Amino acid sequence: MTKPVTYKQPLAPKLTGLAYIPRWLGGTACYMAFALGGLLSSLTILPILRFWPGSPQQRIERVQRAVHLMFKGFVKMLTWAGVINLSHGDLSRLRDARGVIVTANHPTLVDVVVLISLMPNAGCIVKQGLWRNPFLRGVVSCAGYIPNRGAELLLEDCKSVLERGTNVIIFPEGTRTVIGEKINPFARGAANITLRTHSDLLPVFLKTNTVGLSKQQAWYQVPRRTIGMHIEIGETLPYLRYDANAGGDAKMARQMTRDLENYYKQQLDRYL
């Protein structure tokens, strides 16, 4: 596999005392804007885009583009508030991708927002709780995101979404990375979907230089040190590479998952 170029952002100073107050206020304002923006857009612009004349595919693409732009604005707000600072290599393969599984490690709370802000053509698998969230259920419904409602139904939904050219974002760790670990053990979901839908897989590496917005921290614990996040795109893993092997879907999924997990460990070792 091709090795992405190693790059690491310098560590930002840690804010303490009164110097931390503007950071906390700015970060909290960003979260409030995100929640209210999700609610208002669910009641106004997104339903209009969804039901505007056009084919079902055109309607979903309009909404996904709108969500992409809104998330792009939110990332700019987080950057302005000093919560995160993004850098990246060549993103052309990510922006131009169509109908592929996009996997990423999961160091922070805002990873999916960052990825969708970089991809105008993206969907994701959403846990059932978000479909009941009044601030976000309109967004995930209008954008054609996939509810996590059981293995077979999930595979059918993923296949339908991928066949129409939408990329599906999956975090193989399943949850945010535990503090002190490079990554959590990978589950086989991404590999199973890749093999069962005959889709290629595009790995994305989210490389952070400090801990923040992690699973062990509450959402309101705004980082005292700006999170430097560098984004790199790995080498595409074609499903045919594994489909050609004997042994059945389960064996191929296990092998693909091991390869993917080792690939992430290798690349993150070169950064952390």
N, C-alpha and C positions, 0 to 999 in steps of 0.2 A: 504494500500500500504506500502511496505517496505521502511523504511527511510534510505537513504544512510548515511554513516558516515560523520559527519561534519569535514571539514578541511579547514583551511584558511592560505594562504601564508602571511608572514610578508610583510609589506609595504616597497617598495624600496624607497631610497632617491630621491628627486626631483632635477633634474639637472638645473642649471641656469648659465647664463653668458657663458664664454668660455668652461666650462665643458659640455655644451649642444651640442657644435659644432660636436664632433666626433659621438654623438648619431644621430644627424640629418643627417650627411653624411652617416653613416652606414645604417640608415633606408631608405634614398633615394636611395642608391645603391641597396638595397634589392628590392625595387619597380621596379627599372630599370631592374634588372636581371630577375624579374618575367615577365615583359612585353616582353623583348627581348627573354627570354627563351620560352615563349608561342609562339611567332612568329616563331622562328627558329625550334622548335619541330613540329609546324604545317606544316612546309615546308620540313622537313626531316624525323625524326624517326617515328612520328605518322602515316603518310601515308604508310610507309614501313610496320609497324606492322599491320595496318588495312588491307592491301592487300596481306600480306604474306599468303601462302597456309594454309587452315584450314576452319572449319565451320564458319558461321557468328558469332556464339556465342564465339568461340575461338578467333576470331579476336577482338571482342569487349572487351573480358576479358584481352587480351594482352595489349590493349590500356589503359584500366582502371588501370591495374597494373603499367604501365609506368607513368601515371598521378599521381597515388598514390606515387610512388617513387620520382617524381619531386617535388610534394608538400611537401613530407617529407624533402627533401633537402631545400626547401624554408623556412619551419618552423625552421630548424636548423640555417639558415642564420639570420632569425629574432631573434632567441635566442642569437646568437653570437653578433648581433648588439645591444642587450639589449632592443629590442622593446617589446618582450613578454618573459615570463618564465612559461613553462607548468609543471603541476603536475597532477597526476591522480590516481584513485583507480584501481580496477581490470577491465581491458578492454577486457577480453576474450569473453564476450557475444557480444560486439560490433564487434570484429574481426571475430567471428565465425558466425555472423548473416547472414541469406540468405533469400532474398525475403520478407523483412519487411520494414515498414515505420519507418525511424529514424527521430524523431523530436528533435529540440534543440532550446533553446532561442538564441537571436541574439545580444549580447552586442557589438561586434566589426566587423570591416571590414574584418578580416581574418578568421572568424568562419568556413566558408565552406572549406577553405584551411586546417585548423587544423583538421576538421573531416575527410576529404578525406585522409589526411596524416596518419590517424589512421586506415583507412578501405581500404583494397585492393580491395574490392568488393562493390563499391558505385557509384551511379548515383545521379543526382539532376535535379530539374526543373529550367530551365534557362530562364530568361526574353529575349524577342525578341531582345533587343538592343545588347546583347552579341553575338548573331549570326551574327551581322553586324560589330562587333569589329575585326579589322584585326589581333590583337595580340592574341585573344582568340577563334575566331570562328572555327579555325582548331581543337583546343583542344576539344571543346564541341561537335563538329560534329563527330570526330573520336571516342570519348569515348562513344557515344550513349546516351548522355544526352537528356533530354526531353524539347522541346521548349514549352513555355507557350503560346499556340495558341488557347485558347477557352476551355470551360469546358468539352464538350463531347470528343473532340479530345485528350485533356489532360488526361482524364480518360482512354481512349483506350491505349494511349502510356504508362501510368503508369502500367496498367494491363499487357501489353506485357513485360515490363521491369521486373516487379516483378515475373512474371511466369517463367522467365528464371533464377531466383535466385539472381538478382541484388537488392541491397537495395536502397531505394530512400530517400534522405535527404530532409526534409521540415522544414522551419522555420515558425511556426504558427503565429508569430507576423507579418510576411509579410515584415518587414523592421527592421533595427537596433533599439534597444531599445532607447527610448527617455531618455536623461540625466535627472536624478532625479527619474526615475521610475525603479521598479524591472523588469517589463516586460510590453510590450504593450498589449492591448486586443487581444486575439487570434481570428483569423478567422476560419471558419469551413472547410477550404480546406483539412487539414490533416485528419480530422475525416471523411469527405465525401469520400476521396480516400481510407481510411482504410476500411470503410464499403462497398463501392461499388466494391472494388477489393478483398474483403474477406482476407485481410492481417492483421497481427498483427502489433502493434505499439510499438516501443522501444524508451522511452524518454531518452534524454541525457541532462545533466545540465552543462552549461558553466558558471562557477562562477568566476567572476573577482573581484579583490580587489581595483581597481582604474579605473577612467574613461579614455578612450583613444580609438582612431580610431572609434569614434562614428559617428552617423548620422549627428550630428551638427558640426562636424569637417571635414575640407578638408583632402584629402588623404595624402597631403604633410606635414600636421601637425604631425610630428613624436612625440610620447609621451615623455614628459620630465621625466616621472616616468615609470619604467618598469611595464608592465601590467602582474600581476600574474594571470594566468588562471588555475583553477582547474577543471578537467573533471570527472564527475561521471555518472554512468549508472543507470537509474531507473528500476523499475519493468515493465515488458512487459504488455501492455494492449491488451488482446485478443479480436478480433472483435466479437467473439461469445458471449462474455459477454453482448454486446449491441444488437447483432443480435437477441438474444433470447427475447428481450423486444418487446412489442407491441407498435404501434404508427407510424410506417413508418420511412423511411430513414431520413427525415428532423428532426423529433423529436429525433431520436437516435444520429444524428450528433450533435445537440445542446447539448444533455446531455454529450456526450463524450468530446466535446470541453470545457464545463464547468468543468468537472472532470479533464481534462488535465491542464487547466489554473490554477485551484486551487492547483493541485499537484505541478506545477512549483512555484507558490507563496509560498507554504509551504516550499519547499526545499531551495529556494533562501532566504527566511526570516531567515533561520537557518545559513546563510553564511554572508549576508550583514550587 
